Amino acid sequence: MEDKITIIEGPPPDFEEIDDGWALGLNEGPALYDLSLTRLRTFNGPALVERCHRAWRKQEPIYLHYRTPIGMEERAPIMAARSLETGDGQVLLLWVRRQHDETEIEIDIDDDEDENSDV
């Protein structure tokens, strides 16, 4: 049985790039992944963190299941979890591993060179 934490209602999660030294160590492996942090409001943060710990003790993965902004179902392996109590209620912090986006290409076109050349 696949263990998962599912976002049932609300908007898709926002994923933040991270650069924490300890968290970058979670990204070690044979493939290239992006490690991201997402913050989710919840009513049972400690229980969700315990669910993650049970899966990891059995050396099994646990996933965050969510919908993208266009409604497609996605999942991301949870690498670390923490629950916080805030003034607005409980917040679940999840560090997840996402596929590296290789489609991002930056093109730098310099129009000044074209204007100054005599062809």
Secondary structure by P-SEA (a helix, b strand, c coil): ccccccccccccbbbbbbccaaaaaaacccbbbbbbbbbbbbccaaaaaaaaaaaaaacbbbbbbbbcccbbbbbbbbcbbbbbbccccbbbbbbccccccccbbbbbbbccccccccc
